[in-house]
Amino acid sequence: MIFVFHLLDRAGSAELREAVRPSHKAYLAMVADRIAFAGPLLSDDGQTMLGSLLAIDFESREAATLWQLDEPFTRSGLYASASICVFENLWPQKVGFARGFRSSELGGVRGSTSS
């Protein structure tokens, strides 16, 4: 079951986010094969990070909650608020692929755009 984590940073926490970010990315890498999508929430300038949005497959809400409690940004106190919701994707993805990926001509399947 996919759980979406909507996580908003505390005001004035940009330095903390940058300091903890390598640990956060390493923690995400441990569940990389179960991530549907993940990335920072940004302000309208497209640069300033405001929080995180993660969609990850877990067996249960309990497993998702336990994972989030041990997540480095959470442990560091970065987030002002956190919510976890079950998510069901009902629409084929056409845009928003991670850098280095693109929608294929055949069915919108992700594929590498390696050069």
SERO-4910 file (N, C-alpha, C, O; in steps of 0.05 Angstrom, whole numbers):
BEGIN
 pado doro    nc1    nc2    nc3   cac1   cac2   cac3    cc1    cc2    cc3    oc1    oc2    oc3
  Met    A     17    -23      0      0      0      0     18     25      0     37     27     15
  Ile    A     12     44    -17     28     68    -19     18     88      2     -6     94      3
  Phe    A     37     99     17     31    120     36     45    145     27     68    145     20
  Val    A     30    168     28     41    194     21     47    209     47     31    210     65
  Phe    A     72    219     49     81    234     72     82    263     63     97    271     45
  His    A     66    280     76     65    309     70     78    322     95     67    322    116
  Leu    A    102    333     91    119    342    113    128    371    108    140    377     88
  Leu    A    120    389    127    127    417    124    148    425    144    146    419    168
  Asp    A    168    440    134    191    448    151    182    470    171    163    485    166
  Arg    A    197    471    193    194    493    212    205    518    198    224    516    182
  Ala    A    195    541    205    205    567    194    235    570    202    242    563    224
  Gly    A    250    581    184    278    586    190    296    562    193    316    563    207
  Ser    A    289    540    180    304    515    184    320    506    160    328    483    158
  Ala    A    326    525    142    341    518    117    369    507    124    377    488    111
  Glu    A    383    518    143    409    508    150    408    480    161    425    463    155
  Leu    A    388    474    178    385    448    189    379    428    167    390    406    166
  Arg    A    361    436    148    355    418    125    380    411    110    384    388    103
  Glu    A    396    431    104    421    426     88    440    408    103    453    391     91
  Ala    A    443    412    130    461    396    146    453    367    148    470    349    148
  Val    A    427    362    149    416    334    153    411    320    126    407    296    125
  Arg    A    410    335    104    401    324     79    417    299     70    404    281     59
  Pro    A    443    298     73    457    273     65    447    248     80    444    227     68
  Ser    A    441    251    106    430    228    121    402    221    112    395    198    111
  His    A    386    242    106    359    238     96    360    222     69    345    203     66
  Lys    A    378    230     51    379    217     25    389    188     29    379    170     14
  Ala    A    407    183     47    417    156     52    394    139     64    392    115     57
  Tyr    A    378    150     81    355    136     92    335    129     71    324    107     70
  Leu    A    329    148     53    311    142     30    323    120     12    307    104      2
  Ala    A    349    120      8    361    100     -9    356     71      1    355     53    -15
  Met    A    352     68     27    346     42     38    319     31     30    315      7     31
  Val    A    301     48     21    275     40     11    270     48    -18    247     49    -27
  Ala    A    292     53    -32    290     64    -60    273     46    -78    259     57    -95
  Asp    A    273     20    -74    258      3    -92    228      4    -86    212     -7   -101
  Arg    A    220     18    -65    191     21    -58    181     49    -61    158     55    -54
  Ile    A    198     68    -71    190     96    -73    175    100    -99    186     95   -121
  Ala    A    150    110    -98    135    117   -121    143    144   -131    147    148   -155
  Phe    A    147    163   -113    158    189   -119    167    202    -93    157    195    -72
  Ala    A    186    221    -95    197    234    -71    211    260    -80    223    261   -101
  Gly    A    209    280    -63    223    305    -69    215    327    -50    196    324    -34
  Pro    A    229    349    -52    223    372    -35    199    387    -45    193    388    -69
  Leu    A    184    399    -27    164    419    -33    178    445    -35    194    452    -17
  Leu    A    172    461    -56    187    486    -61    168    510    -60    144    508    -65
  Ser    A    180    533    -53    164    558    -55    161    565    -85    172    551   -102
  Asp    A    146    586    -90    141    594   -118    166    602   -133    166    603   -158
  Asp    A    188    607   -119    213    614   -133    226    589   -145    246    591   -160
  Gly    A    216    565   -139    227    540   -149    253    532   -137    265    513   -146
  Gln    A    262    546   -116    288    541   -104    286    535    -74    299    517    -64
  Thr    A    270    551    -60    269    549    -31    253    525    -22    230    522    -29
  Met    A    266    507     -7    253    483      2    236    489     26    244    502     46
  Leu    A    211    479     25    191    484     46    183    459     61    171    461     83
  Gly    A    190    436     51    183    411     63    189    388     44    205    390     26
  Ser    A    176    365     49    180    341     33    153    328     26    134    330     41
  Leu    A    153    315      3    130    299     -5    141    272    -15    156    271    -34
  Leu    A    133    251     -1    144    225     -6    120    206    -10    100    207      4
  Ala    A    122    188    -29    102    167    -33    117    140    -34    133    135    -52
  Ile    A    113    124    -13    129    100     -9    110     76     -2     91     80     12
  Asp    A    117     53    -13    101     29     -8    109     16     18    133     10     23
  Phe    A     90     12     36     94     -1     62     72    -22     65     50    -19     54
  Glu    A     77    -42     82     58    -63     87     34    -53    103     12    -63    101
  Ser    A     39    -32    120     17    -23    138     23      6    146     45     16    142
  Arg    A      3     19    157      6     46    168     26     45    191     43     64    193
  Glu    A     26     25    207     45     23    229     73     23    218     91     36    229
  Ala    A     79      7    197    106      6    186    113     34    174    136     42    178
  Ala    A     94     47    161    100     74    150    106     94    173    125    110    170
  Thr    A     90     93    194     94    111    216    121    106    230    135    125    236
  Leu    A    128     81    234    153     74    247    177     83    230    197     93    240
  Trp    A    174     80    203    195     89    185    198    119    187    221    129    189
  Gln    A    177    134    187    178    163    188    189    173    214    204    193    215
  Leu    A    183    160    236    194    168    262    224    166    264    237    181    279
  Asp    A    236    148    248    265    144    249    279    160    226    303    159    224
  Glu    A    263    173    209    274    188    187    291    212    197    282    226    215
  Pro    A    315    217    186    333    237    197    321    265    199    326    279    219
  Phe    A    306    275    180    294    301    182    275    302    206    274    322    221
  Thr    A    259    280    210    241    279    233    257    279    259    250    294    277
  Arg    A    277    262    261    293    260    285    307    286    292    311    292    316
  Ser    A    314    302    272    328    327    276    309    350    285    318    371    293
  Gly    A    283    345    283    263    366    289    258    385    267    247    407    272
  Leu    A    265    378    242    261    396    220    231    403    214    225    426    209
  Tyr    A    214    383    217    187    387    208    169    400    229    169    393    253
  Ala    A    153    420    220    133    433    237    108    416    237     94    415    257
  Ser    A    102    402    215     78    385    214     84    362    195    100    363    177
  Ala    A     70    340    201     73    316    185     46    302    184     32    299    204
  Ser    A     39    292    160     15    276    157     21    253    139     38    255    120
  Ile    A      8    231    144     12    206    128    -16    197    119    -34    194    135
  Cys    A    -19    194     92    -44    185     81    -40    162     62    -19    161     48
  Val    A    -59    144     60    -58    123     39    -64    136     12    -80    154     10
  Phe    A    -50    127     -8    -52    139    -35    -56    116    -55    -44     95    -54
  Glu    A    -75    121    -74    -79    103    -96    -76    119   -122    -91    138   -126
  Asn    A    -57    111   -138    -52    125   -164    -72    115   -185    -72     91   -192
  Leu    A    -89    132   -194   -109    124   -214   -104    137   -241   -120    134   -259
  Trp    A    -82    151   -244    -76    166   -269    -48    159   -278    -29    161   -262
  Pro    A    -45    151   -303    -18    145   -313     -1    170   -314    -10    191   -323
  Gln    A     23    168   -304     41    191   -303     51    199   -331     61    182   -346
  Lys    A     49    224   -338     58    235   -364     79    256   -360     95    260   -378
  Val    A     80    269   -337     99    290   -332    110    287   -303     99    271   -288
  Gly    A    130    302   -297    141    303   -270    160    281   -264    165    275   -240
  Phe    A    172    268   -284    191    247   -280    216    259   -268    223    282   -274
  Ala    A    230    243   -252    256    252   -240    275    258   -263    274    246   -284
  Arg    A    294    276   -257    315    282   -277    328    256   -286    334    239   -269
  Gly    A    333    254   -312    345    229   -322    325    208   -331    332    187   -341
  Phe    A    299    214   -327    278    196   -336    259    211   -354    257    235   -352
  Arg    A    245    196   -371    225    209   -388    202    190   -393    204    166   -387
  Ser    A    180    200   -403    157    183   -410    163    171   -437    170    185   -456
  Ser    A    159    145   -440    164    132   -465    140    137   -484    118    143   -475
  Glu    A    145    134   -509    124    136   -529    103    114   -525     80    117   -533
  Leu    A    112     91   -513     94     69   -510     83     66   -482     96     54   -465
  Gly    A     61     78   -477     47     73   -451     57     89   -428     49     84   -405
  Gly    A     74    109   -432     83    125   -410    101    111   -390    103    120   -367
  Val    A    115     91   -399    133     76   -382    158     92   -378    169    104   -397
  Arg    A    169     92   -353    193    107   -348    216     93   -361    218     68   -361
  Gly    A    234    109   -372    259     98   -384    281    118   -382    276    142   -380
  Ser    A    305    108   -382    329    126   -380    332    143   -405    326    134   -427
  Thr    A    342    167   -401    348    185   -423    378    188   -425    389    209   -432
  Ser    A    392    166   -418    422    168   -417    433    176   -444    422    170   -465
  Ser    A    455    192   -443    466    201   -468    489    184   -477    501    190   -498
***
